[in-house]
Amino acid sequence: MAVIMADAASTTLVVGELTADPLTDEVTASQLAWVNVVNFATIAALLVPAGRWADALGRRSVLAVGVVLFSLGAVAVASTAGWPVLLGGRLIQGVGAALMLPTSLALLLAELPPARRRGALAIWSGCSGLGVAVAQAGGGALIAAHGWRAAYLCSAALAITLLAVVPLLPNGQTKAPRPEVAGTLVPAVGIAAAVLAIWHGGQWGWTSPQTVGCMAVAMATAAIKLAISRRATGDEQALWRHPRVALSAIASALFGSVQYTVLVMTPLYLQQIHGLNAAGAGWWLTPISLAVIAAAPLAGRLGRRHGTTAVVYTGAIAVVAGCTLLLSVGELSAWMVLALAIIGAGIGALATGTFTAGTLAAEPPRFAAAVGAVTAARMVGGALGVAGSSILLEQPVLSGTHAGFTTVLAAVIAGATLLAGAAAFNALRAARGTHSQADTRRIPPEQEVQELHRLLAELRAALVQVRSEADYELARLTSGIRPTPIPSASFLHA
């Protein structure tokens, strides 16, 4: 996870450096976005099928293939002499990352007892912050000193190091049935088409043939998937029929729109408004990553005590507070550091909460599939968030200085507020359900009186029986005459 997030964070800094590279002399500014788009769309499209195939074929094997592909893609990007090869390398990296993400967490969860899985999820989420922190703090300086290619050489080196550890891991093969090829690849094509339309529609034009064609492909694949689902076995569809997995996927999509908007727009804000270079922006973004690392384990503890809903609510409120403070800060100062740290803490809590809710709702044989589903929803939401923020940046709703970034921050606050409201509503509904169940178990007053009367009658009967037996033994011992025993008082039990 840290390797993938470090690579993604480095790429946000690389795009600005590519504009001055001879490699992109004939590449327009809109085409430069494909460095991110092709990777993002590939990961989002393949996460769900990667998780399902990992559960069926063996998680260690799928992880190893993913690491190899990721490192090969990074090497291709770093050594490329042409724009098409660079995009091809980013696509291969996306395939590798999609294979690595669900399998790594599923391997971890499968080897732990249920009581320790929440803590493991918190640590895993914190690793994403660690990867981003390293990429932002060290990656910016590395790019400034040795060029943008050095960032991908580091990604390849980290992946190769991880590959050396993979043989030591358990295989993690389960009894999950092998999914149909059509059932996995069809939605992958649809998700990729939808992400391309959402992310690039603003530049293509929302009524352009490219955008309309991508949306048509997405709708067609959705219809095909629905037809396949109707004849699919119940086991294949069991994951999505679980209400907690479905609700967690929705929450993850909303969280993704908030998270990726912050991660993509904040570097632009620092570079365009405050005039920082890649290295300077990376250092100023470090508080976000460090706060993610610190908040993830704390969120795990909060979840164990008060439930996952409390974690999601707390994280969303922190994002709202941090963005509100950032809106009021005009200059680079300690207040901006505090605002970015609060935002990072909220992102860390939300990452832990949404992952925990969606993953632990599934059975162990479907851990990888659940991780893939929740992460895919998060990335599709991220595509929506980045596309929408790009539109707001160019066509702001609000006015004033830096109206575009102000509008984007206001949209992030609205999204986080919606997530907090949904979490609060879910908590209230759960509390009412608990009270309702308690009321159904409560005995009516009339029945309580009858039960007390019955117990007292049984106690009286038992005492009478003890008295009769005591009188019998006393008479036998004192006179030696065998008296007629007193009948049992069992008739008093009624």
Summary of the structure (lengths in Angstrom):
residues: 494
radius of gyration: 30.5
end to end distance: 69.0
largest distance: 124.1
contacts: 1790
relative contact order: 0.11
helix: 85%
strand: 0%
